[in-house]
Amino acid sequence: MRTSAKGFSLFLVDERGRRRYPMIKDPSVIPIDLGLDPGQTVNTSLTFVTSADARELFLTIDSPIFWGARFCFACDGSLLHKPTLLRVL
């Protein structure tokens, strides 16, 4: 089964929960919404512009989910679930 990040938005959140750091589109790198077959890998770069006062940054994602999934316990976009955050070093 082919997979893709099409429709997903990556962004950074700082230690205060500010979601003001969207990913900058860079035409010189491989896009994240590239379709991949099983076992296929790709290396790319992500570019963000942050404020100077941000001390800790976390990568997270917005995904296109239907309204009913907002009430699902296992869904990352659920109102009942904290979003997954990956710390950026």
Secondary structure as the mmCIF struct_conf table of DSSP 4:
data_model
#
loop_
_struct_conf.conf_type_id
_struct_conf.id
_struct_conf.beg_label_comp_id
_struct_conf.beg_label_asym_id
_struct_conf.beg_label_seq_id
_struct_conf.end_label_comp_id
_struct_conf.end_label_asym_id
_struct_conf.end_label_seq_id
STRN STRN1 THR A 3 THR A 3
TURN_TY1_P TURN_TY1_P1 LYS A 6 GLY A 7
STRN STRN2 SER A 9 ASP A 14
TURN_TY1_P TURN_TY1_P2 GLU A 15 ARG A 16
STRN STRN3 TYR A 21 ILE A 24
HELX_LH_PP_P HELX_LH_PP_P1 LYS A 25 LYS A 25
TURN_TY1_P TURN_TY1_P3 PRO A 27 SER A 28
BEND BEND1 VAL A 29 VAL A 29
TURN_TY1_P TURN_TY1_P4 ILE A 32 ASP A 33
STRN STRN4 LEU A 36 LEU A 36
TURN_TY1_P TURN_TY1_P5 PRO A 38 GLY A 39
STRN STRN5 THR A 47 PHE A 48
TURN_TY1_P TURN_TY1_P6 ALA A 52 ASP A 53
STRN STRN6 LEU A 57 ASP A 62
HELX_RH_3T_P HELX_RH_3T_P1 TRP A 67 PHE A 71
TURN_TY1_P TURN_TY1_P7 PHE A 73 ALA A 74
TURN_TY1_P TURN_TY1_P8 ASP A 76 GLY A 77
TURN_TY1_P TURN_TY1_P9 LEU A 79 LEU A 80
BEND BEND2 HIS A 81 HIS A 81
HELX_LH_PP_P HELX_LH_PP_P2 LYS A 82 THR A 84
STRN STRN7 LEU A 86 VAL A 88
#
